[in-house]
Amino acid sequence: MNIIELLADLQAGHDETTARAGELHDQIEHLTATLAETEARLADLPTTRKAIAELVPTGIEPDPLNWWRRAKPCSTP
């Protein structure tokens, strides 16, 4: 292998590694955004749970599959 082939191989390796680094940066950005969305939803769950619990009449064990049948109807203006 002569020096020109060696330099060409090094450049090709550099180009491939640079492209892979760019792909990984894109994945990190996507995962960071997805994580932020998921954490925001997770933060909302206690409020949602509390609101649903308030719809269930006191003394009745909530049935997660049928709670909506016992829920108070919403009044519309």
C-alpha positions, -999 to 999 in steps of 0.1 A, spaced: 0 0 0 15 33 -9 10 66 9 -17 79 -14 -39 48 -8 -33 51 29 -43 87 29 -74 78 8 -84 51 33 -79 75 62 -101 101 45 -128 75 38 -127 64 74 -129 100 86 -159 106 63 -177 75 75 -170 84 111 -182 120 106 -214 108 90 -220 83 118 -214 110 144 -240 132 127 -265 103 127 -259 98 164 -264 135 171 -297 134 153 -308 104 173 -298 121 205 -319 152 196 -349 130 188 -345 110 220 -341 141 241 -373 156 226 -392 123 231 -379 120 267 -391 156 274 -426 148 260 -428 115 280 -417 132 312 -443 159 307 -470 133 303 -458 115 333 -460 147 353 -497 151 342 -507 116 354 -512 125 391 -535 153 381 -554 131 357 -556 104 384 -570 129 409 -596 142 385 -608 107 376 -609 97 413 -631 127 420 -656 114 394 -660 80 412 -686 80 440 -672 76 475 -673 41 488 -672 24 455 -642 5 444 -632 19 411 -633 -5 382 -607 7 357 -625 -8 327 -660 6 336 -654 38 356 -669 59 328 -703 42 333 -705 56 368 -691 90 361 -712 120 365 -723 135 332 -706 168 324 -729 198 322 -727 217 290 -732 255 289 
